[in-house]
């Protein structure tokens, strides 16, 4: 009888866990893409925070890195591009020259982190407006356009992930284990 009670409790807990996982699945387009954006935001922002301010102007030199952005320029580029992608979803004109960091005057680590955070906050706000009725609406523009609102949103998430791969290498070249790897107690991941 004791084994039956324990088995029933285990089965009940398992059913609760399965049902709880089903509730974690996004219920709409905005949350589906938004959850991915929030995850890439967390990963990218943690690396931007981890790099010491004295290394923000770091540019790799071991290998073929001619003409690449500094760490600070990578952070500023991603922030500007976030505004550009999500401006296009809203039908607004994106900032000029995001490839070069755009017009925003941020220079210090603190200023760049604020600019980056604000750009993600803006992107998350705009994503909440994308729904089943408008996701396939055409979007013009040079940031992944012409496309749809959904397509631009997915490209924005991809863009952050692409640059995460780049700045995490800058971090490692400076002897710093990325925070996403540190949480597992690993040096390589």
N, C-alpha and C positions, 0 to 999 in steps of 0.2 A: 504494500500500500504506500509506503514511504517513497519507493522508487517511482510509482505512478504519479504521486503528487509532484515530485521533483521534475519528472519528465513533462508533466502538464505545465508547470511553471516555465520551464525552458521553452516549450512550444509557444506559450503565450507571449513571452518576451520576444521570440523570433518573429511572430506575427506582428507585434507592435513595431518592431524595427523595420520590417518590410513595408508596413503601411506608412510609417514615418518617412521612409525614403521616397515613396511615391508622392508624398506631399511636398518634398523638396524639389520636385521637377517643376521648371518654370511653367506658368499657366498662359503666358502670352509671348508675343514676339519681342517686346521691349525687355522683358525679364530674361528671356533666353539669351539674347545678344548682350544685354546689360550685365548678366552674371559673368560672362566671358570678359567683358571690358573691366569689370571690377577686379577680376582675378589678375589680368595682365597689368592693371593699374597697380595693384599691390606688389607684384613682382618687380615691376619697373621702378616704382617709387622707392622700394626698399633698397635697391642697388644705388639709386641716386642719393639716398640718405647715407649709405655706407661709405661712399667715396669721400675721403677727407677733402676739405675745401682747398687745401694746398695742392691737391692733385686734379682739380677740376679743369685745368688747362692741359692735362696730359693727352698726348697723342702718341700712339705706339710708333716705335722706330725699328723694331726687330722684324724685318720682313718687308713686304711691299705695301706700305701704308701712305704713300705719297698722295697728298690732297684730301686725306680723310678728316673728318670733324674731330675736334677735341671732345673730351668727355662732356664739358659744359655745353658745347655746341650740339651734341647729340641730345641732351636733355631739353635744350631750348627748341631744337627742331621738332621733337616729339610733341612738346606743348603747343607749338604753333600749328603743327599738322592736326592735332586734335581739334583746335578751333576751326581749322580749314574744313576738315571732313564734316563736322557737325554744323558749321555755317551753311554748307551746301545742302544738307538735309533740310535746314530751315528756309532755304531759298535766299540766304544772305550772301554777300560778297566775302570770300575768305581773305585773311590777311595776305599781304604781298610777301613774296620771297621766303616762304617757310623753309625752302631748301637751305637757306643761309641763316635760319633762326627767326626770320620775320622781324617786324618793326618794334616788338615789345622790348623795352630797355633793360630788362633783367640781366645782371652780370654776376652778382655774388651767388654763392651756394644758396643762401636763405631766399634771395629773390627768385632764383630759378626754381627752387622747390615750391615756392608759393605759386608761381606761374604754372608749373606742372600740375599742382593740386587743383588750382582753379580750372585748368583746361579739362581735367577729368570730371570735376563737378559739373561743368557745363555739358560735357558729352553725356554724362549720366542723365542729366535733366532733359536733354534733347531726345535721348533714346526712349524716354517715357512717353513721347508723343508718337512713336512708331507703333502702328497697330495693324491688324488684319485688313483694314479698309484702305490704308495708305502705304503699306510696306512696299508695294510694287509701283508706286508713283515714280515717274521718271525724274531724275535729278541730272542737271547739266553741271559742268564744271571740270576743272582740270585735276581735281583730287579724286581719282578713281571714277571719274565720269566720262561720258554719260553712263548712267547706271540707274539703280532704283534706290530708294531710301534704305531698304534692307541691305542692298549690295554695298552702299557707301559705309553703313554701320559695320558690316563684316570686315571691309577693307581697313577701317579705322582700328579695329581690334588686331587684325593681322599686322598692321603697321607698327603698333606698340610692341607686339611680340618679336617682330623682326629686329627692332632696335634694342630690345632687351638682350637678345643674343649677342649684339655687338658690345653693349656697355658692360655686360657681365664679363666679357673677355678683357676689357680695359681694367676692370676691378681685379681679376685674377693676375693680370700682368703686373699689378702693383702689390701682389702678395695678399690680397684680401679674398677670403672665401665668401661667396655670395650669401646673403641672409637666407634665401630659399634653400640653400644646401646646409647651412649651419643648423637649421631647425631639426635636421635629421642626425646631427652629430657627425656629418661626413665632411671630407675635404674635397671629394670629387663626386659629382652627380651629373 
